Amino acid sequence: MPYPAISLRLKRFRHRFGITAPRVVVRTAYPRHIILGLGILAALLLAAVVWSLNEYTTGSGQIGELQQRLAQQQEELDLLRGSVGTGKNAVNIERAAQQQLVARIAALEAENAALREDMLIFERLIPVVGQAAQVRVENFRVTQDSAGPNRYRFRLLIAFQPAQRGDFFRGRYQVTLVYRKPSGERAEIRHPSEQNNIFEVRNFLRQEGVIELPADSTLLHARARITRAGKLEAEQEIPFEKDS
């Protein structure tokens, strides 16, 4: 006859290690500093993704505005072209009115081309996470002005790609025309003056102006430069004739 104390211990042993024993869950214990570090990393990644989506949404909205303007001007351009076509066959339309329509069409075509270029530039200006800020000279053009053979009109777009939202660039720009005098000497004219060439830009900024060269001079090349605190940040040059 077994002893009661031994029977009780056997029942407790079977209850603890037998089929009816309670389940035990084994978990790995991580140090608190590792868990905290992973949490901070996940929060930073989430913030970067949200910031990128916000910038992309802002840029897409401005691109949409440019596209809408382009579509409106294209409709006006088509209407004016139709008016010119009808006017050529109509005797009652005066020649002056036709010339105005042709001039308006040319201006609209030039503006539409500029808008398309601005759209492409703006798409490149959407900030990318981890990319450093940079400023560029875009669409630098110099053409002869209709007011005179020695007058030249310049046009450039200063584009700034920020590293993070809210950044801006402050610096100076200058356009230089290098020309050859009738005597063969080489000279240059700069525009604008040092007092009037400070600018600030957050995305892009258009600059235009007119430079008049001396009579009978020959334009050799044009140069646009952007500096900040005396340091060259961006430059673009257009050649016209070889400097012999």
Summary of the structure (lengths in Angstrom):
residues: 244
radius of gyration: 35.5
end to end distance: 126.0
largest distance: 135.4
contacts: 606
relative contact order: 0.10
helix: 42%
strand: 30%
